């Protein structure tokens, strides 16, 4: 008996072959396609990897002429299936001739089921057994178990995926052609519209308009500073005040009061339970906080999965199945960089993992399946693997414990609340350092006791607009609204960037993105309404469950699309005009200093972008685009006559600059130091990739350069390093500032690094000595604390009020008008 195994990719085929053959498989080639082969007890096994979908759904050639085909005909047209990988199909056919059994071993989800069935349906399967291997990780245990317990393919699951293909093809083709043709955007400049893409873009536009139209409102907070052994803060119980009169009245009531009275005090311990295991959405959200775009994070996760390091990364599940074997996973991780953490967690008498709200049976939550080291995984792969591993540790660790306290303190008739928080047992937080814990000191207070009032301040603030969506928060909102699936959401967001509908790390819609959404909202709201897309998603789930059919859901979708198209056609001219105006505004930079024409961003056929005059060829004025930056027009003119623009780069302050890089204002702004080689100016220069470095303005005569940090604000100091003579630079970031030498090879830097290593070694050798010293010190501290406590107790029995009368200290009562970017809770 011979067996043919079909996997989704070539690297997946290689891993399955190694596991099933116990390392004895051989790599051969069939029709120039890599195939893995080994001999087993039951015969020969061949394993071939596909390239994802090898069948593409498209319309017949006769429907591809945009100007001649009626859009209404396109709605009901039956798409055709084209083979996109002929060499793989030919290899499949050759290998299947002598195969007695064909096993689909693609990813076990909706798309994976369809990918496998597409391949099988191309073969002559008469007299052959068709089976399915279902697994969630490329580990020996999972693969062996899956192939020892083969099931039948899930035809209904594959149908639900094919239904999605047909619906998305029709909606995308009809709406994209309509919007593009009505606005005159043909060829490579077409405007994309999609069933999931457009409602997602509508979310970004709605948030943008909410921010743009937001009107800040003033509010006032009254805060106090107290002291009872240590200093602590209190907030007025009526914060925020929305009337300056009421706020001033409360502040005046505290005027001249030196003592407050403790009206209430509570102190408790509370357990802080671990975060739930990772599903796809949570993993992408946390990865996005580390700087990964969603599409990049998913690509890395897929690579880690195929290489056997993590479980299947496309899952909704947030509950570990009982059969997973958590201790077994921890034992494996003892061979990784996290040996100490794994050993510590294994010492628990019983492991009680955390649970999320969603429990499914297709795949477990995302967890590490194999130990890895920094030598095996480098760069972004290691960063994401560490995130997943640490999240797993957190889910199997004990709860953290915190000491929380609260007090209500009266200053005359005004009440202030104070809170204390102290982490007394790290628990799961020890293993998941991505969350910051802030502790607040609050002393133990006695109800009815008097405490010192150091100051009472009035602070004016302004309400803030809602934050823009990050990729992580947008994926979370898409999940809540039922837009897309765990497998498609990251791709949808990437398309918005690729189509130039959104830009920036915080998703800011472009003028064309806003225009498309507003046109659809006004004239065909069903296209941007999440409810329509969510309804079709539910219908596709019902196909998988057997309660609806593929043809029935496609017909329902066609009726929705037909109604939307009728509405759009009635408003074709208005829609086209609105979008054309928005596109012109999107590319406009300012007025040309040479001829007063319009300067616009221009994209060449090779994909390069520059700024050029609309009166070309009569005027050939051009400027380079600031590399790797978001550029926004200001409608302002520089001293040199060129437009001034807002330049936004990640990790750097927003810059207002002249569009001419040779303008004297830019030279002055970017000047850092004198070149140590030739004495000319050295300034910040950006490479084509957007990386900044320090370069000499005499290039190419002088090639002196220095690498620069890519984050933070850099300023010149006119100082030179005493050790090497290179420029000293001032760095400002995160509210801190410091100077550093621009020379990475500076002898002083190397000497500091050596001293640091030396001191680290010394501290390691003294660990045992320090431990014994700490024990002695701790015993002494306990004795001291007892003495202080007894003194404090006796002190509190004395009337504080009488004692205070002898002092001349007065509290500072201030009316401050600080404006902070806080939103009232």
C-alpha positions in Angstrom: 0.0 0.0 0.0 1.3 3.5 -0.9 0.2 6.7 0.6 0.2 10.3 -0.7 0.2 13.1 1.9 -0.7 16.6 0.8 0.5 19.5 3.1 0.0 23.2 2.7 3.6 24.3 2.1 7.0 22.7 1.3 8.5 23.4 4.7 5.5 21.8 6.3 5.9 18.7 4.1 9.6 18.5 5.2 8.7 18.6 8.9 6.0 15.9 8.6 8.4 13.7 6.6 11.1 14.0 9.3 8.6 13.1 12.1 6.8 10.2 10.4 10.0 8.7 9.0 12.0 9.3 12.2 14.5 11.1 10.1 15.0 8.6 7.3 13.0 10.4 4.6 14.7 11.4 1.3 14.1 14.5 -0.8 13.4 13.9 -4.4 11.9 15.8 -7.3 8.8 15.1 -9.4 8.2 17.5 -12.3 10.7 19.9 -10.6 8.6 19.9 -7.4 10.2 18.8 -4.2 8.7 15.6 -2.8 9.7 13.7 0.4 9.7 9.9 0.3 10.3 7.1 2.8 9.5 3.4 3.2 7.3 2.2 6.1 5.8 -1.0 7.3 2.7 -0.5 5.0 4.6 0.7 1.9 5.9 3.8 0.4 4.8 7.3 1.5 5.2 10.4 -0.6 4.7 13.9 0.9 4.2 17.0 -1.2 3.8 20.6 -0.2 1.4 22.9 -2.0 1.8 26.7 -2.3 -1.4 27.6 -0.4 -4.3 27.8 -2.9 -3.4 26.2 -6.2 -6.8 27.1 -7.6 -7.7 30.8 -8.2 -11.3 31.9 -8.5 -11.8 34.5 -11.2 -14.3 35.7 -13.9 -14.1 34.5 -17.5 -11.9 36.6 -19.9 -15.1 37.9 -21.5 -16.0 39.8 -18.3 -12.6 41.4 -17.7 -13.3 44.5 -19.9 -14.4 47.1 -17.4 -16.0 49.5 -19.9 -18.0 47.0 -21.8 -19.3 44.7 -19.0 -22.5 45.7 -17.2 -21.9 45.6 -13.4 -25.3 44.0 -12.8 -24.2 41.1 -15.0 -21.1 40.7 -13.0 -23.1 40.1 -9.8 -24.7 36.9 -11.1 -21.8 35.6 -13.2 -20.4 32.2 -12.3 -16.7 32.5 -11.6 -14.3 29.9 -13.1 -11.5 28.0 -11.4 -8.0 28.5 -12.8 -4.9 26.4 -11.9 -2.2 28.7 -10.6 0.5 26.1 -10.0 0.6 23.7 -13.0 3.9 22.0 -12.0 2.5 21.1 -8.5 -0.8 19.8 -10.1 1.2 17.6 -12.5 3.3 16.2 -9.7 0.2 15.5 -7.7 -1.4 13.6 -10.6 1.7 11.6 -11.2 2.1 10.6 -7.5 -1.6 9.8 -7.1 -1.7 7.2 -9.8 -0.2 4.4 -7.6 -1.5 5.8 -4.3 -4.0 3.7 -2.4 -4.6 6.4 0.2 -4.5 10.2 0.0 -4.2 12.2 3.2 -4.9 15.9 3.5 -2.5 17.4 6.0 -3.1 21.1 5.4 -3.8 23.6 8.3 -7.0 22.5 10.0 -9.2 25.5 9.5 -11.7 26.8 6.9 -9.0 27.8 4.4 -6.8 24.8 5.0 -9.8 22.4 4.4 -10.5 24.1 1.0 -6.8 24.1 0.0 -6.7 20.4 0.6 -10.0 19.6 -1.1 -9.0 21.8 -4.2 -6.0 19.6 -4.7 -7.9 16.3 -4.2 -10.7 17.3 -6.6 -8.1 17.7 -9.4 -7.1 14.0 -9.0 -8.7 10.7 -10.2 -9.6 9.3 -6.8 -11.7 6.3 -7.9 -10.9 3.4 -5.7 -8.7 5.5 -3.4 -9.3 6.3 0.3 -9.4 10.0 1.1 -8.5 10.9 4.7 -7.8 14.0 6.8 -5.0 14.5 9.4 -5.9 17.1 12.0 -3.2 18.6 14.3 -2.4 21.9 16.0 1.3 21.7 16.2 4.3 20.3 14.3 5.4 18.1 17.2 6.1 14.4 17.1 3.3 13.7 19.6 0.7 15.7 17.6 1.7 14.5 14.2 1.9 10.8 15.3 -1.5 11.1 17.0 -3.1 12.7 13.9 -1.9 10.1 11.5 -2.8 7.3 13.8 -6.3 8.7 14.1 -7.2 9.9 10.6 -10.7 11.3 9.9 -12.8 12.1 6.9 -12.4 15.5 5.1 -14.9 18.1 6.2 -16.7 19.0 3.0 -19.0 21.5 4.7 -16.1 23.4 6.1 -14.5 23.6 2.7 -17.8 24.8 1.2 -17.9 27.7 3.7 -14.4 28.8 2.6 -15.4 28.6 -1.1 -18.5 30.6 -0.3 -16.3 33.3 1.1 -14.2 33.3 -2.1 -17.3 33.7 -4.3 -18.9 36.5 -2.2 -15.7 38.5 -1.8 -14.9 38.2 -5.5 -18.3 39.6 -6.5 -18.4 42.4 -3.9 -14.8 43.4 -4.6 -15.1 43.4 -8.4 -18.4 45.2 -8.7 -17.8 47.9 -6.1 -14.1 48.5 -7.1 -15.1 48.9 -10.8 -18.0 51.2 -9.9 -16.0 53.5 -7.6 -12.9 53.6 -9.9 -14.8 54.3 -13.1 -17.1 56.9 -11.6 -14.1 58.8 -10.3 -11.9 58.3 -13.4 -9.3 56.2 -11.6 -8.4 53.4 -14.0 -5.4 51.2 -14.6 -3.0 51.0 -11.7 -4.7 53.9 -9.9 -8.0 52.0 -9.3 -9.8 52.4 -6.0 -10.3 49.2 -4.1 -13.6 48.5 -2.3 -14.3 45.2 -0.4 -16.9 43.5 1.7 -14.7 43.5 4.8 -12.2 46.2 3.8 -14.8 49.0 3.5 -16.5 48.6 6.9 -13.0 48.4 8.5 -12.0 51.6 6.7 -15.2 53.1 7.9 -14.3 52.5 11.5 -11.0 54.3 11.0 -12.7 57.3 9.2 -15.4 57.5 11.9 -12.7 57.7 14.7 -10.8 60.3 12.7 -13.8 62.5 12.3 -14.6 62.1 16.0 -11.1 63.3 16.8 -11.2 66.2 14.2 -14.6 67.4 15.4 -13.8 67.0 19.1 -14.2 70.2 21.1 -12.1 70.2 24.3 -14.0 71.1 27.4 -12.3 72.4 30.6 -12.6 70.7 33.9 -10.9 71.1 37.2 -9.3 68.7 39.7 -8.5 69.5 43.4 -5.6 67.5 44.8 -4.0 67.5 48.2 -0.7 66.4 49.7 -0.7 64.9 53.1 2.0 63.6 55.5 1.9 61.0 58.2 5.4 59.5 58.4 5.5 59.6 54.6 4.0 61.9 52.0 1.0 60.8 50.0 -1.6 62.3 47.7 -5.4 62.6 47.9 -8.0 63.5 45.2 -11.2 65.4 46.0 -14.2 63.1 45.9 -16.0 65.4 43.4 -13.1 65.3 40.8 -13.5 66.3 38.1 -15.3 69.6 38.7 -17.1 70.9 35.5 -17.6 74.3 37.0 -14.7 76.6 37.9 -17.0 78.3 40.5 -17.7 75.0 42.3 -14.0 74.1 42.2 -12.9 77.4 43.6 -15.4 77.2 46.3 -14.1 73.8 47.4 -10.5 75.1 47.2 -11.4 78.2 49.4 -12.9 75.9 52.0 -9.5 74.3 52.5 -7.7 77.6 52.8 -5.6 77.9 56.0 -6.4 74.3 57.2 -3.3 72.7 58.6 -4.7 69.3 59.7 -6.9 66.8 58.1 -8.9 64.1 59.8 -9.0 60.4 58.8 -12.6 59.6 58.2 -12.2 56.1 56.8 -9.3 53.7 56.3 -9.2 50.1 54.9 -6.4 47.8 54.1 -6.8 44.4 52.4 -4.9 41.8 50.4 -6.3 40.8 47.0 -5.4 38.1 44.5 -4.6 39.3 40.9 -5.4 36.4 38.6 -3.3 35.7 35.4 -4.2 36.9 32.0 -5.9 34.3 29.7 -4.0 32.3 27.1 -3.3 33.8 23.7 -5.8 33.5 20.9 -5.0 35.1 17.6 -6.4 38.5 18.4 -4.7 38.8 21.8 -1.4 37.7 20.3 -1.5 40.2 17.5 -2.5 43.0 20.0 0.4 42.3 22.3 2.8 41.9 19.4 1.6 45.3 18.0 2.6 46.9 21.4 6.1 45.6 20.7 6.2 47.4 17.4 5.0 44.5 15.1 2.5 45.4 12.3 -0.3 42.8 12.4 0.6 41.2 9.1 4.3 40.9 10.1 3.4 39.3 13.4 1.2 36.7 11.8 3.9 35.9 9.2 6.4 35.3 11.9 4.0 33.3 13.9 3.2 31.1 10.9 7.0 30.5 10.4 7.4 29.5 14.1 4.4 27.2 13.8 5.7 25.4 10.7 9.2 25.1 12.3 7.6 23.4 15.3 8.2 26.1 17.9 4.6 27.2 18.6 1.1 25.8 18.2 -1.2 26.8 15.4 -1.5 30.6 15.5 -5.0 31.0 14.0 -7.3 30.2 16.9 -10.2 31.7 18.8 -9.7 29.4 21.8 -8.7 30.8 25.2 -9.0 27.6 27.3 -6.3 24.9 27.4 -7.7 21.4 26.8 -7.2 19.0 29.6 -5.2 16.7 27.3 -2.6 19.3 26.5 0.0 18.3 29.2 1.1 21.5 30.7 3.9 19.9 32.8 5.2 18.2 29.7 5.5 21.6 28.0 7.3 23.1 31.0 9.7 20.1 31.0 10.6 20.8 27.3 11.1 24.5 28.0 13.9 23.6 30.5 16.0 23.2 27.4 15.4 26.8 26.4 16.7 30.2 27.5 13.9 30.1 30.1 15.2 27.1 32.1 15.0 28.9 35.5 11.4 30.0 34.9 10.3 26.5 33.8 11.9 24.8 36.7 10.4 27.3 39.1 6.9 26.7 37.7 7.3 22.9 37.8 7.8 23.1 41.6 4.1 24.0 42.0 2.1 21.3 43.7 -0.7 21.7 41.2 -0.9 23.8 38.1 -4.2 25.6 37.6 -4.1 27.4 34.3 -6.0 30.6 33.6 -9.0 30.6 31.3 -10.5 33.0 28.8 -14.2 33.4 27.8 -14.0 31.5 24.5 -13.6 27.7 24.3 -13.5 25.9 21.0 -12.5 22.4 20.0 -10.6 22.9 16.8 -7.3 24.3 18.1 -5.9 25.1 21.6 -4.7 28.6 22.5 -1.3 29.6 21.2 1.6 28.1 23.3 5.3 27.1 22.8 5.6 23.6 21.6 9.4 23.3 21.5 12.4 24.8 23.4 14.4 27.4 21.6 17.5 29.5 22.2 18.6 32.9 20.8 21.0 31.1 18.6 18.2 29.2 16.9 15.8 32.1 16.6 17.1 35.5 16.0 15.7 39.0 15.7 11.9 39.3 15.4 11.4 35.5 15.5 13.0 35.4 19.0 11.0 38.4 20.2 7.7 36.9 19.2 8.7 33.5 20.5 9.6 35.0 23.9 6.3 36.9 24.0 4.3 33.6 23.4 6.5 31.7 25.9 6.2 34.3 28.6 2.4 34.5 28.1 2.3 30.7 28.5 4.3 31.0 31.7 1.9 33.6 33.0 -1.1 31.4 32.4 0.3 28.5 34.4 1.8 30.6 37.2 0.0 31.4 40.6 -2.0 34.6 41.1 -0.1 37.7 42.1 -0.9 39.2 45.5 -1.2 42.9 46.3 -1.8 44.9 49.4 -4.4 47.6 48.6 -5.5 50.3 51.0 -7.8 53.3 50.8 -8.6 56.3 53.0 -11.0 59.2 53.1 -9.6 62.3 54.7 -11.5 65.4 55.6 -10.2 68.9 55.3 -13.0 70.8 57.1 -16.1 69.7 55.1 -14.2 68.7 52.0 -13.4 65.0 51.5 -10.3 63.6 49.7 -9.7 59.9 48.8 -6.2 58.3 48.9 -5.2 54.9 47.6 -2.3 52.7 48.3 -1.1 49.7 46.2 1.9 47.4 46.9 2.7 44.2 45.2 3.6 41.7 47.9 3.9 38.6 45.7 4.7 38.8 42.0 3.1 35.5 41.0 2.4 35.5 37.2 3.6 39.1 36.8 7.2 37.9 37.4 7.0 35.9 34.1 5.2 38.5 32.0 7.2 41.8 32.2 5.3 43.5 29.4 2.8 45.0 31.9 4.0 47.9 34.1 3.0 47.9 37.8 3.0 51.2 39.6 3.0 51.2 43.4 1.5 54.0 45.5 2.5 54.5 49.1 -0.2 55.0 51.7 0.7 54.8 55.4 -1.4 52.9 57.9 -3.8 55.5 59.3 -6.0 55.5 62.4 -9.6 56.5 61.9 -10.2 59.8 63.7 -6.5 60.7 63.8 -5.2 64.1 62.5 -2.7 64.3 59.7 -0.6 67.1 58.2 -2.0 68.9 55.2 1.0 70.0 53.1 -0.8 71.6 50.2 -4.1 71.8 48.3 -3.9 72.6 44.6 -6.4 73.4 41.9 -5.6 72.1 38.5 -7.3 73.0 35.2 -7.3 70.4 32.5 -9.0 69.9 29.1 -10.8 66.8 28.0 -9.1 64.8 25.3 -10.4 63.2 22.1 -10.5 59.4 21.8 -7.3 57.7 20.7 -6.8 56.6 17.2 -6.9 52.9 16.4 -3.7 51.0 16.6 -3.5 47.9 14.5 -4.0 45.8 17.7 -7.1 47.8 18.9 -8.6 47.7 15.4 -8.3 44.0 15.2 -10.0 43.7 18.6 -12.9 46.0 17.3 -13.1 44.0 14.1 -13.5 40.8 16.2 -16.2 42.4 18.3 -18.2 43.5 15.3 -17.7 40.2 13.4 -15.7 41.8 10.6 -13.5 39.2 8.9 -12.0 36.2 10.7 -8.9 35.4 12.8 -7.2 34.4 9.5 -8.0 37.5 7.5 -8.1 40.5 9.8 -4.4 41.3 9.7 -4.5 41.0 5.9 -7.4 43.4 5.6 -5.5 46.1 7.6 -2.4 45.6 5.5 -4.6 46.2 2.4 -5.7 49.5 3.7 -2.0 50.6 3.9 -1.3 49.1 0.4 -4.3 50.9 -1.1 -3.1 54.2 0.4 -6.4 54.5 2.4 -4.6 54.7 5.7 -1.1 55.7 6.9 0.9 56.1 10.1 1.4 53.8 13.1 -1.8 55.1 14.5 -4.2 54.5 11.6 -4.9 57.9 10.0 -7.2 57.8 6.9 -6.0 59.5 3.8 -8.1 61.9 1.8 -9.1 59.2 -0.7 -9.9 56.8 2.1 -12.2 59.4 3.7 -13.8 60.2 0.3 -14.6 56.6 -0.5 -16.1 56.0 2.9 -18.2 59.2 2.9 -19.5 58.4 -0.6 -20.5 54.9 0.4 -22.0 56.0 3.7 -24.1 58.6 1.9 -25.2 56.6 -1.1 -24.9 52.9 -0.1 -24.5 52.6 3.6 -25.0 48.8 3.4 -21.4 48.5 2.0 -19.8 50.1 5.1 -22.2 48.8 7.7 -20.5 46.1 9.8 -23.9 44.4 10.3 -24.1 43.3 6.7 -20.6 41.7 6.7 -21.2 40.1 10.2 -24.5 38.6 8.9 -22.7 37.0 5.9 -19.9 35.7 8.3 -22.6 34.1 10.4 -24.1 32.5 7.3 -20.8 31.0 6.3 -20.4 29.6 9.8 -23.8 28.0 9.3 -22.6 26.4 6.1 -19.8 24.7 8.1 -22.4 23.5 10.7 -24.7 22.2 7.9 -27.7 24.5 8.6 -27.2 26.5 5.3 -25.9 25.7 1.9 -23.2 27.4 -0.2 -25.6 28.3 -3.1 -28.2 29.7 -0.7 -25.8 32.1 1.0 -24.3 33.2 -2.3 -27.8 34.0 -3.6 -28.5 36.0 -0.4 -25.3 38.0 -0.9 -26.1 38.6 -4.6 -29.4 40.2 -3.6 -27.7 42.5 -1.1 -25.1 43.6 -3.7 -27.7 44.2 -6.3 -29.6 46.6 -4.1 -26.4 48.4 -3.1 -25.4 48.8 -6.8 -28.8 50.3 -7.8 -28.4 53.0 -5.1 -24.9 53.7 -6.2 -25.8 54.0 -9.9 -28.5 56.7 -9.1 -25.7 58.8 -7.6 -22.8 58.0 -9.9 -22.0 61.6 -11.0 -22.0 63.0 -7.4 -19.9 60.1 -6.1 -17.3 60.6 -8.8 -17.0 64.3 -8.2 -16.6 63.9 -4.5 -13.9 61.3 -4.8 -12.0 63.3 -7.6 -11.8 66.4 -5.4 -10.6 64.3 -2.4 -7.8 62.7 -4.5 -6.6 66.1 -5.7 -6.5 67.3 -2.1 -4.6 64.2 -1.0 -1.7 64.8 -3.4 -1.5 68.6 -3.0 1.5 69.9 -1.1 1.5 73.7 -1.8 2.2 76.4 -4.4 5.2 76.2 -6.7 7.7 79.0 -5.9 8.7 79.1 -9.6 5.4 79.5 -11.4 2.7 79.5 -8.6 1.3 76.2 -10.0 0.3 73.3 -7.7 3.0 71.1 -6.2 1.8 67.5 -5.9 3.1 64.2 -4.9 3.9 62.1 -8.0 4.4 58.4 -8.1 6.6 57.0 -11.0 6.0 53.7 -12.7 8.9 52.2 -10.6 7.1 53.1 -7.4 9.2 56.1 -6.4 7.5 59.2 -5.1 8.6 62.8 -5.5 7.1 66.3 -5.4 6.6 68.0 -8.8 4.8 70.9 -10.3 1.5 70.4 -12.1 2.6 72.8 -14.9 5.2 70.3 -16.1 6.8 70.4 -18.8 6.5 74.2 -18.8 7.8 74.1 -15.2 10.2 71.4 -14.0 10.4 72.3 -10.3 10.8 69.2 -8.2 11.7 68.2 -4.6 12.5 64.9 -3.0 9.9 63.4 -0.6 11.2 63.1 3.0 12.0 59.3 3.1 10.0 57.0 5.3 7.8 59.8 6.7 4.2 61.0 6.6 4.0 64.4 5.0 1.0 66.7 5.5 0.6 70.1 3.9 0.2 73.3 6.1 -0.7 75.9 3.5 2.3 77.9 4.7 5.1 79.4 2.8 8.8 79.3 3.9 11.1 82.3 3.7 12.6 80.8 0.5 9.2 80.6 -1.1 8.7 76.8 -1.0 5.9 75.3 1.0 6.3 74.3 4.6 4.9 70.9 5.6 4.4 68.7 8.7 6.8 65.7 8.7 5.9 62.8 11.0 8.3 60.0 11.7 7.9 57.2 14.2 9.7 57.7 17.5 10.5 61.4 16.7 8.8 64.7 17.5 6.6 66.1 14.7 8.7 68.5 12.6 7.6 71.6 10.7 10.0 71.9 7.8 10.5 73.5 4.4 10.0 71.0 1.6 13.3 72.1 0.1 16.1 70.1 1.8 18.6 72.7 0.8 16.7 75.6 2.5 18.8 77.5 5.0 16.1 76.8 7.7 16.5 73.0 7.2 20.3 73.4 7.3 20.1 75.2 10.6 17.6 72.8 12.1 19.5 69.7 11.2 23.0 71.1 12.1 24.6 69.0 14.9 28.3 69.7 14.9 31.5 70.6 13.0 33.1 67.8 11.1 36.3 66.6 12.9 37.9 65.8 9.5 37.3 69.0 7.4 35.6 71.4 9.8 32.4 71.8 7.7 28.8 71.3 9.0 27.6 67.9 10.0 23.8 67.4 9.9 21.2 64.8 10.3 20.6 63.0 6.9 18.0 60.4 6.1 18.7 57.5 3.8 16.3 56.2 1.2 15.1 53.6 3.8 14.4 56.4 6.2 17.3 55.6 8.5 19.0 58.8 10.0 22.7 59.3 10.3 25.1 62.1 10.9 26.9 63.1 7.6 29.2 65.8 6.4 27.8 68.5 4.1 31.1 68.3 2.1 30.2 64.9 0.7 31.6 63.4 -1.6 34.8 65.3 -0.8 34.4 64.3 2.8 32.8 60.9 3.7 32.7 61.3 7.5 29.5 59.8 8.9 28.2 58.5 12.3 25.3 56.2 12.9 22.5 57.7 15.0 19.7 56.3 17.3 16.5 56.1 15.3 14.2 57.2 18.1 14.2 60.5 20.1 15.1 64.1 19.5 18.7 64.9 18.7 20.4 68.3 19.3 23.9 69.7 18.8 26.0 70.8 21.7 29.1 72.4 20.1 31.1 70.1 22.3 33.7 67.4 21.3 34.4 64.1 23.1 37.5 64.5 25.3 38.5 60.9 24.5 38.2 60.8 20.6 37.3 64.3 19.5 34.0 63.3 17.9 30.8 65.4 18.3 28.9 65.2 21.5 25.1 65.0 20.9 22.2 65.7 23.2 19.4 63.1 23.2 15.9 64.0 24.4 13.3 61.3 24.8 10.7 60.2 27.4 11.1 63.4 29.4 14.8 62.6 29.9 17.9 64.1 28.3 21.6 63.0 28.2 24.8 63.5 26.1 26.6 60.9 24.2 29.6 60.6 21.9 28.6 60.0 18.2 31.6 57.7 17.7 30.5 54.0 18.2 34.2 53.1 18.4 35.1 55.7 21.1 37.8 54.3 23.5 35.9 55.7 26.5 32.8 53.7 25.5 34.8 50.5 25.2 36.4 51.2 28.6 33.0 51.7 30.2 31.8 48.5 28.7 34.8 46.6 30.2 34.2 48.1 33.6 30.5 47.2 33.5 31.4 43.6 32.7 34.0 43.4 35.4 31.6 44.8 38.0 28.9 42.3 36.9 31.3 39.4 37.5 32.3 40.7 40.9 28.7 41.0 41.9 28.1 37.4 41.0 31.0 36.1 43.1 29.8 38.1 46.1 26.2 36.7 46.0 26.7 34.2 48.8 28.3 36.9 51.0 25.6 39.4 50.3 22.9 36.8 51.2 24.3 36.3 54.7 24.7 40.1 55.2 21.1 40.6 54.1 19.9 38.0 56.6 21.7 39.8 59.4 20.5 43.2 58.2 16.9 41.9 58.0 17.0 40.8 61.6 18.3 44.2 62.7 15.6 45.9 60.6 12.9 43.9 62.4 14.2 45.0 65.8 14.3 48.7 64.6 10.8 48.4 63.2 9.4 47.2 66.5 11.0 50.1 68.3 9.6 52.6 65.8 6.2 51.0 66.0 6.0 51.3 69.8 7.1 54.9 69.6 4.5 55.6 66.9 1.8 54.0 69.0 2.6 56.1 72.0 2.9 59.2 69.9 -0.6 58.7 68.4 -2.1 58.6 71.9 -0.9 62.2 72.4 -3.3 64.9 71.2 -1.9 66.0 67.8 -4.1 69.1 67.8 -2.4 70.5 70.9 1.0 69.9 69.4 0.2 71.5 66.2 -0.8 74.8 67.9 2.8 75.3 68.7 3.9 75.1 65.1 3.9 78.0 62.6 3.8 75.8 59.4 1.0 76.7 57.0 -0.2 74.5 54.1 0.4 75.7 50.6 -3.0 76.2 48.9 -2.4 76.9 45.2 -4.6 77.5 42.2 -2.6 75.9 39.4 -3.6 76.0 35.8 -1.6 73.1 34.5 -3.0 71.6 31.3 -2.4 67.9 31.1 -3.5 65.4 28.5 -5.7 63.4 30.9 -9.2 62.4 30.3 -11.6 62.5 33.3 -12.7 59.1 34.3 
